[in-house]
Amino acid sequence: MNFRLEKDLLGEDEIPESAYYGINAKRAEANFNINDKKVNINLIYAIVTIKKAAAIAHKKLKELPNKKADAIIKACDEILEGNLENEFITNFLQGGAGTSTNMNVNEVIANRAIELLGGEKGDYSIVRPIEDVNMSQSTNDVYPTALRIASIKLLRPLADALSKLQESLQIKEDKFSDIITLGRTELMDALPMMVGQQFGAYAKAISRDRWRIYKVEERLREINLGGTAMGTGLNASEKYIFTVTDVIQDLTGLGLSRSDYMMDVTQNMDVFVEVSGLLKSAAVNLMKISNDLRLLASGPNGGFGEYKLQEVQAGSSIMPGKVNPVICEMTAQVSMRVIANDTAITLAASQGQLQLNAFSPLICESLLESLELLTNAVRIFEDKCISSINVNEEKCKKNLESSTSVVTALVHHIGYKKASEIAQKSIKENKTIKEILISENILPREIIEEILNPYEITKPGIPGVKN
């Protein structure tokens, strides 16, 4: 392998001749070699978009020669088309508040631009990573802006996926609206209800998540691009600060706006905590729903057996015919990971000191991972579980009839104490509530039939009393 020699303030190092990255990325690769996980590609693309916007702005303002600016812009376009992805070599967890990632991007763009201008990689007299590609920028305004752009682009598909899940739950609400079942509180028999009512409750929860995630995009639109190192804008012309904001709006198609106090955006990470908190809320609801479905589909003969989940793969290497609720289990594990990521984001955001948060790489990775995981999990959950779920009506009816749940409807007519005695007698003698009421002549048969009509018990009002 042939090498080229590059220098920085710490000395010099050999870089593979074919590499587009440079000495800063090479040092970071060695310093932060904790695993094989690299920086999230969505963040890389957002940073590259910012570099393109900066080159366009400098070209407009004649702060960068047209030929050099065009080469930088073309290099950015090639990267955004999916080329050179393997050249971004820094680990996702790194010291320096993301500086190594920013430098890695600067080097790759510079070396590709050098090639486009007829030079050889490493000849920074043609295009310089810092003075040209990074002109009027700092990691401290590029990185937070890039994270906002990447997050917004991942939030939108998540909102769409939640909308589709809500729709599927509402379809099931309608489909199962006439199927009666036994409701439970604290896992114990409670009251009769319609299966559709349960799916309606799930749909309402997901509806809240969808709306919250749709609205939180507004929090991410305020950027500090042009604020450079601390939000003061040092080394960036005022014309550039305004121009680059307009350009980045055009390139992304997002409603981004320049912060009226860029120092705030540079040092404070609470916006990402807020976004993550809403992702956690969605994860909580997804875990609740997936756990409910696992429980109600358990068995199928030795458990509740009321729901039928789509069978997607064999469940055991030793027990023939066993099929597990793996889609629900996957959804629950994704939810757990999102909740764990929220804790990491909260801790990292709280540990920023003074004018910069050094732990933004952890915030970035955790937030973007949560967005990707949730979006994919919701899509799979909707497609392979909710849309195909069915109900065992006979098992629902059997479980309902063998319970004492209808006894609550008697409270208005015979009092809580007497109703409790009947419930206990029903369990002890293995008789239904109706059988005891009739045999002991507690109420007229026609009144008993009216009060204990399970379909009436699922509605507001007092059974057996005209409202």
C-alpha positions as CSV (number, residue, x, y, z in Angstrom):
1,M,0.0,0.0,0.0
2,N,1.3,3.4,-0.9
3,F,1.1,6.3,1.6
4,R,1.1,10.1,1.6
5,L,2.5,12.2,4.4
6,E,0.3,14.7,6.1
7,K,1.1,17.2,8.9
8,D,-0.8,18.9,11.6
9,L,0.0,20.8,14.8
10,L,0.9,17.5,16.6
11,G,3.4,16.3,13.9
12,E,3.0,14.1,10.8
13,D,1.4,10.8,9.9
14,E,1.1,8.4,7.0
15,I,-2.3,8.3,5.2
16,P,-3.2,5.7,2.6
17,E,-2.7,7.2,-0.8
18,S,-6.2,6.2,-1.8
19,A,-7.9,7.6,1.2
20,Y,-10.0,10.8,1.0
21,Y,-9.8,11.3,4.8
22,G,-6.8,13.1,6.2
23,I,-4.6,13.2,9.3
24,N,-7.3,14.5,11.7
25,A,-9.7,11.6,10.9
26,K,-6.8,9.2,11.1
27,R,-5.9,10.4,14.6
28,A,-9.5,10.2,15.7
29,E,-9.9,6.7,14.3
30,A,-7.0,5.6,16.5
31,N,-7.9,7.6,19.6
32,F,-11.6,6.6,19.8
33,N,-11.2,3.0,18.6
34,I,-13.8,1.6,21.1
35,N,-15.8,-0.5,18.6
36,D,-16.7,-0.6,14.9
37,K,-19.7,1.7,15.0
38,K,-19.1,4.9,13.0
39,V,-20.9,8.2,13.1
40,N,-24.6,8.0,12.0
41,I,-24.7,8.5,8.2
42,N,-27.7,10.8,8.5
43,L,-25.5,13.2,10.5
44,I,-22.7,13.0,7.9
45,Y,-25.1,13.9,5.1
46,A,-26.5,16.8,7.1
47,I,-22.9,18.1,7.7
48,V,-22.1,17.7,4.0
49,T,-25.2,19.7,3.2
50,I,-24.0,22.5,5.4
51,K,-20.6,22.5,3.7
52,K,-22.4,22.8,0.4
53,A,-24.5,25.6,1.7
54,A,-21.4,27.4,3.0
55,A,-19.6,27.1,-0.4
56,I,-22.6,28.4,-2.2
57,A,-22.9,31.4,0.2
58,H,-19.2,32.2,-0.1
59,K,-19.4,32.0,-3.9
60,K,-22.3,34.4,-4.0
61,L,-20.5,36.8,-1.7
62,K,-17.2,36.4,-3.7
63,E,-15.5,35.2,-0.6
64,L,-14.4,32.0,-2.3
65,P,-13.1,31.7,-5.9
66,N,-15.8,30.3,-8.2
67,K,-13.6,27.4,-9.4
68,K,-12.8,26.3,-5.9
69,A,-16.4,26.7,-4.7
70,D,-17.8,24.7,-7.6
71,A,-15.4,21.9,-6.9
72,I,-16.4,21.8,-3.2
73,I,-20.1,21.9,-4.2
74,K,-19.6,19.0,-6.7
75,A,-17.7,17.0,-4.1
76,C,-20.6,17.5,-1.7
77,D,-23.1,16.4,-4.3
78,E,-21.2,13.2,-5.0
79,I,-21.2,12.4,-1.3
80,L,-24.9,13.1,-0.9
81,E,-25.5,10.7,-3.8
82,G,-24.0,7.9,-1.7
83,N,-20.4,7.9,-2.8
84,L,-17.4,7.9,-0.4
85,E,-19.4,6.6,2.6
86,N,-16.6,4.4,3.7
87,E,-14.3,7.5,4.1
88,F,-16.1,8.7,7.2
89,I,-14.1,6.6,9.7
90,T,-14.6,8.3,13.1
91,N,-16.3,6.5,15.9
92,F,-19.7,7.7,17.0
93,L,-18.4,8.3,20.6
94,Q,-15.6,10.8,20.6
95,G,-14.2,13.6,22.6
96,G,-14.2,17.1,21.3
97,A,-17.9,17.8,20.9
98,G,-17.9,16.4,17.4
99,T,-14.8,18.1,16.1
100,S,-13.3,14.9,14.7
101,T,-16.4,14.3,12.7
102,N,-16.4,17.8,11.3
103,M,-12.7,17.5,10.4
104,N,-13.3,14.1,8.7
105,V,-16.0,15.7,6.5
106,N,-13.8,18.7,5.7
107,E,-10.9,16.4,4.6
108,V,-13.1,14.1,2.4
109,I,-14.7,17.0,0.7
110,A,-11.4,18.8,0.2
111,N,-9.6,15.8,-1.2
112,R,-12.4,15.0,-3.7
113,A,-12.5,18.7,-4.7
114,I,-8.7,18.6,-5.3
115,E,-9.2,15.6,-7.6
116,L,-12.0,17.4,-9.5
117,L,-9.6,20.3,-10.0
118,G,-6.9,17.9,-11.4
119,G,-4.8,17.6,-8.3
120,E,-3.8,14.7,-6.1
121,K,-5.3,13.9,-2.8
122,G,-3.3,15.6,0.0
123,D,-2.3,18.6,-2.0
124,Y,-4.0,21.1,0.2
125,S,-2.5,24.0,-1.6
126,I,-5.4,23.5,-4.1
127,V,-8.3,23.2,-1.7
128,R,-7.8,23.4,2.1
129,P,-10.0,21.5,4.5
130,I,-10.1,24.2,7.1
131,E,-9.6,27.5,5.4
132,D,-11.8,26.6,2.3
133,V,-14.3,23.8,3.2
134,N,-14.7,25.0,6.8
135,M,-14.6,28.7,6.0
136,S,-16.7,30.8,8.4
137,Q,-17.7,27.7,10.3
138,S,-16.9,25.9,13.6
139,T,-17.8,22.4,14.7
140,N,-19.9,24.2,17.4
141,D,-22.3,25.7,14.9
142,V,-22.1,23.0,12.2
143,Y,-22.7,20.0,14.5
144,P,-25.9,21.3,16.4
145,T,-27.3,22.5,13.1
146,A,-26.6,19.2,11.4
147,L,-28.2,17.3,14.3
148,R,-31.4,19.4,13.9
149,I,-31.5,18.8,10.2
150,A,-31.0,15.0,10.5
151,S,-33.5,14.8,13.4
152,I,-36.2,16.6,11.4
153,K,-35.7,14.4,8.4
154,L,-36.1,11.3,10.6
155,L,-39.0,12.7,12.6
156,R,-41.3,13.0,9.5
157,P,-41.2,9.3,8.6
158,L,-41.8,8.4,12.2
159,A,-44.9,10.6,12.3
160,D,-46.1,9.0,9.1
161,A,-45.5,5.5,10.5
162,L,-47.4,6.4,13.7
163,S,-50.3,7.7,11.6
164,K,-50.5,4.4,9.7
165,L,-50.4,2.5,13.0
166,Q,-53.2,4.7,14.4
167,E,-55.3,4.0,11.3
168,S,-54.8,0.2,11.6
169,L,-55.8,0.3,15.2
170,Q,-58.9,2.3,14.3
171,I,-59.8,-0.3,11.6
172,K,-59.5,-3.0,14.3
173,E,-61.6,-0.9,16.6
174,D,-64.4,-1.0,14.0
175,K,-63.9,-4.6,13.0
176,F,-64.1,-5.9,16.6
177,S,-66.8,-3.5,17.9
178,D,-69.4,-6.3,18.3
179,I,-67.1,-8.8,20.0
180,I,-67.6,-8.9,23.8
181,T,-64.8,-9.9,26.1
182,L,-63.6,-9.7,29.7
183,G,-61.8,-6.6,30.8
184,R,-59.2,-6.9,33.5
185,T,-57.7,-4.5,36.0
186,E,-54.5,-5.4,37.8
187,L,-54.7,-8.7,35.8
188,M,-57.9,-9.6,37.6
189,D,-61.4,-10.0,36.2
190,A,-63.1,-6.6,36.0
191,L,-66.0,-5.8,33.7
192,P,-67.3,-6.8,30.3
193,M,-66.1,-4.7,27.3
194,M,-66.0,-4.8,23.6
195,V,-62.7,-5.9,22.0
196,G,-63.0,-2.8,19.7
197,Q,-63.0,-0.5,22.7
198,Q,-59.5,-1.8,23.7
199,F,-58.2,-1.1,20.2
200,G,-59.9,2.3,20.3
201,A,-58.0,3.1,23.5
202,Y,-54.7,2.1,21.8
203,A,-55.5,4.3,18.8
204,K,-56.0,7.3,21.0
205,A,-52.6,6.8,22.7
206,I,-50.9,6.5,19.4
207,S,-52.8,9.5,18.1
208,R,-51.2,11.6,20.9
209,D,-47.8,10.3,20.1
210,R,-48.2,11.1,16.4
211,W,-49.4,14.7,17.1
212,R,-46.6,15.4,19.6
213,I,-43.9,14.2,17.3
214,Y,-45.4,16.1,14.4
215,K,-45.4,19.3,16.4
216,V,-42.0,19.0,18.1
217,E,-40.3,19.6,14.7
218,E,-40.9,23.3,15.4
219,R,-38.4,23.1,18.3
220,L,-35.7,21.9,16.0
221,R,-36.0,24.5,13.3
222,E,-33.9,27.2,15.1
223,I,-30.2,26.9,14.1
224,N,-27.0,28.7,15.0
225,L,-25.2,28.3,11.7
226,G,-22.9,31.3,11.4
227,G,-22.4,31.6,15.1
228,T,-19.0,29.8,14.8
229,A,-17.3,28.8,18.0
230,M,-19.5,30.2,20.7
231,G,-22.4,31.9,19.0
232,T,-20.8,35.3,18.7
233,G,-20.1,34.9,15.0
234,L,-16.4,35.5,15.1
235,N,-14.6,35.0,11.7
236,A,-17.9,35.0,9.8
237,S,-19.1,38.0,7.9
238,E,-22.6,39.3,8.7
239,K,-23.5,38.9,5.0
240,Y,-22.5,35.2,5.2
241,I,-24.5,34.6,8.3
242,F,-27.7,35.7,6.6
243,T,-26.9,34.2,3.2
244,V,-26.0,30.8,4.5
245,T,-29.3,30.5,6.4
246,D,-31.2,31.2,3.2
247,V,-29.1,28.7,1.3
248,I,-29.6,25.9,3.8
249,Q,-33.3,26.5,3.8
250,D,-33.3,26.0,0.0
251,L,-31.1,22.9,0.1
252,T,-33.0,21.1,2.8
253,G,-36.6,22.3,2.1
254,L,-37.0,22.7,5.8
255,G,-38.4,25.7,7.6
256,L,-35.1,26.5,9.3
257,S,-34.5,29.9,10.9
258,R,-31.5,31.7,12.3
259,S,-31.6,31.9,16.0
260,D,-31.9,35.4,17.4
261,Y,-29.5,34.3,20.2
262,M,-27.0,31.8,18.7
263,M,-25.1,31.4,21.9
264,D,-28.1,29.7,23.4
265,V,-28.3,27.1,20.6
266,T,-24.6,26.5,20.7
267,Q,-24.4,25.6,24.4
268,N,-27.8,24.4,25.4
269,M,-29.0,20.9,24.5
270,D,-32.4,20.9,26.2
271,V,-34.3,20.8,22.9
272,F,-32.9,17.4,22.2
273,V,-34.0,16.2,25.6
274,E,-37.5,17.4,24.8
275,V,-37.6,15.6,21.5
276,S,-36.2,12.4,23.2
277,G,-38.8,12.7,25.9
278,L,-41.6,12.5,23.3
279,L,-39.9,9.5,21.7
280,K,-39.8,7.9,25.1
281,S,-43.6,8.6,25.5
282,A,-44.2,6.8,22.2
283,A,-42.0,3.9,23.3
284,V,-44.0,3.6,26.6
285,N,-47.2,3.3,24.6
286,L,-45.8,0.8,22.2
287,M,-44.5,-1.3,25.0
288,K,-47.9,-1.2,26.8
289,I,-49.7,-2.3,23.6
290,S,-47.2,-5.0,22.6
291,N,-47.2,-6.4,26.1
292,D,-51.0,-6.5,26.2
293,L,-51.1,-8.4,22.9
294,R,-48.6,-10.9,24.1
295,L,-50.6,-11.5,27.2
296,L,-53.9,-11.9,25.5
297,A,-52.5,-14.1,22.8
298,S,-50.7,-16.3,25.3
299,G,-51.2,-20.1,25.2
300,P,-52.9,-20.5,23.0
301,N,-54.5,-23.2,25.0
302,G,-52.7,-22.8,28.3
303,G,-53.0,-19.0,28.5
304,F,-55.6,-16.3,27.7
305,G,-55.8,-17.4,24.1
306,E,-58.2,-14.5,23.2
307,Y,-56.1,-12.9,20.4
308,K,-54.5,-14.6,17.4
309,L,-51.2,-13.0,16.2
310,Q,-49.7,-13.6,12.8
311,E,-47.3,-16.5,12.9
312,V,-44.0,-15.2,11.3
313,Q,-41.4,-17.9,12.3
314,A,-40.8,-21.0,14.3
315,G,-40.4,-20.4,18.0
316,S,-38.3,-23.2,19.3
317,S,-35.4,-25.4,18.3
318,I,-36.6,-28.2,20.6
319,M,-40.4,-27.8,21.0
320,P,-42.2,-28.7,17.7
321,G,-45.0,-26.4,16.6
322,K,-44.3,-23.6,19.1
323,V,-44.7,-20.1,17.7
324,N,-43.7,-17.1,19.8
325,P,-45.0,-13.4,19.7
326,V,-41.7,-12.2,18.2
327,I,-43.0,-9.0,16.6
328,C,-44.4,-7.9,19.9
329,E,-41.1,-8.8,21.7
330,M,-39.1,-6.9,19.1
331,T,-41.3,-3.9,19.6
332,A,-40.9,-4.0,23.3
333,Q,-37.1,-4.3,23.1
334,V,-37.0,-1.3,20.8
335,S,-39.1,0.6,23.3
336,M,-36.6,-0.3,26.1
337,R,-33.7,0.9,24.0
338,V,-35.4,4.2,23.3
339,I,-36.1,4.7,27.0
340,A,-32.4,3.9,27.7
341,N,-31.3,6.3,25.0
342,D,-33.5,9.0,26.6
343,T,-31.6,8.5,29.9
344,A,-28.3,8.9,28.1
345,I,-29.5,12.1,26.3
346,T,-30.7,13.5,29.6
347,L,-27.4,12.9,31.3
348,A,-25.3,14.2,28.4
349,A,-27.3,17.3,28.0
350,S,-27.1,18.1,31.7
351,Q,-23.3,17.7,31.8
352,G,-22.5,20.6,29.4
353,Q,-20.2,23.2,30.9
354,L,-20.2,26.9,30.2
355,Q,-20.3,27.8,26.4
356,L,-20.3,24.3,24.9
357,N,-21.5,20.7,25.6
358,A,-18.7,18.3,25.0
359,F,-21.0,15.3,25.1
360,S,-23.1,16.2,22.0
361,P,-21.8,13.1,20.1
362,L,-23.6,10.8,22.6
363,I,-26.8,13.0,22.3
364,C,-26.6,12.8,18.5
365,E,-26.1,9.0,18.3
366,S,-28.7,8.2,20.9
367,L,-31.4,10.5,19.4
368,L,-30.8,9.5,15.8
369,E,-30.7,5.8,16.8
370,S,-34.0,6.2,18.6
371,L,-35.6,7.9,15.6
372,E,-34.5,5.1,13.3
373,L,-35.4,2.3,15.6
374,L,-38.8,3.6,16.4
375,T,-39.7,4.3,12.8
376,N,-38.8,0.8,11.6
377,A,-40.3,-0.9,14.6
378,V,-43.6,0.9,14.2
379,R,-43.8,0.0,10.5
380,I,-43.1,-3.7,11.2
381,F,-45.4,-3.8,14.2
382,E,-48.2,-2.4,12.1
383,D,-47.6,-4.6,9.1
384,K,-46.8,-8.0,10.8
385,C,-49.0,-7.7,14.0
386,I,-51.7,-5.1,14.1
387,S,-53.0,-5.3,10.5
388,S,-53.3,-9.1,10.7
389,I,-54.4,-9.6,14.3
390,N,-57.6,-11.6,14.9
391,V,-59.8,-12.5,17.9
392,N,-60.9,-15.9,19.2
393,E,-64.5,-15.0,19.9
394,E,-65.4,-18.3,21.6
395,K,-62.5,-18.0,24.0
396,C,-63.5,-14.4,24.8
397,K,-67.0,-15.5,25.5
398,K,-66.0,-18.5,27.6
399,N,-63.6,-16.4,29.8
400,L,-66.3,-13.8,30.3
401,E,-69.0,-16.2,31.2
402,S,-66.7,-18.0,33.7
403,S,-65.9,-14.8,35.5
404,T,-67.9,-12.8,38.1
405,S,-67.4,-9.6,36.2
406,V,-71.2,-8.9,35.6
407,V,-71.8,-8.7,39.4
408,T,-70.8,-5.0,39.4
409,A,-74.0,-4.3,37.5
410,L,-76.0,-5.5,40.6
411,V,-74.6,-2.9,43.0
412,H,-77.3,-0.3,42.3
413,H,-80.0,-2.9,42.8
414,I,-78.9,-5.0,45.7
415,G,-76.0,-3.1,47.3
416,Y,-72.2,-3.6,47.3
417,K,-72.2,-6.0,50.3
418,K,-74.9,-8.4,48.8
419,A,-73.2,-8.3,45.4
420,S,-69.9,-9.2,47.0
421,E,-71.5,-12.2,48.8
422,I,-73.0,-13.4,45.5
423,A,-69.6,-13.1,43.8
424,Q,-67.9,-15.1,46.5
425,K,-70.6,-17.8,46.3
426,S,-70.3,-18.0,42.6
427,I,-66.5,-18.7,42.9
428,K,-67.0,-21.2,45.7
429,E,-69.9,-23.2,44.2
430,N,-68.6,-22.8,40.6
431,K,-71.9,-21.3,39.5
432,T,-72.7,-18.3,37.4
433,I,-74.0,-15.1,38.9
434,K,-77.2,-15.5,37.0
435,E,-77.7,-19.1,38.4
436,I,-77.4,-17.8,41.9
437,L,-79.7,-14.9,41.4
438,I,-82.4,-17.1,39.9
439,S,-82.1,-20.0,42.4
440,E,-82.3,-17.7,45.4
441,N,-85.0,-15.6,43.8
442,I,-83.1,-12.4,44.6
443,L,-84.6,-10.5,41.6
444,P,-87.3,-11.3,39.0
445,R,-85.9,-13.2,36.0
446,E,-86.7,-10.5,33.5
447,I,-84.9,-7.9,35.6
448,I,-81.9,-10.2,36.0
449,E,-81.7,-10.7,32.2
450,E,-81.9,-6.9,31.7
451,I,-79.3,-6.1,34.3
452,L,-76.8,-8.8,33.3
453,N,-77.0,-8.2,29.6
454,P,-73.2,-7.9,29.0
455,Y,-73.7,-5.6,26.0
456,E,-75.5,-3.1,28.2
457,I,-72.7,-3.2,30.8
458,T,-70.2,-2.0,28.2
459,K,-72.1,1.3,27.9
460,P,-72.5,4.4,30.2
461,G,-75.4,4.3,32.6
462,I,-76.9,2.0,35.2
463,P,-78.0,-1.4,33.9
464,G,-81.7,-2.1,34.4
465,V,-82.5,1.6,34.9
466,K,-83.9,3.7,32.1
467,N,-81.7,6.8,31.9
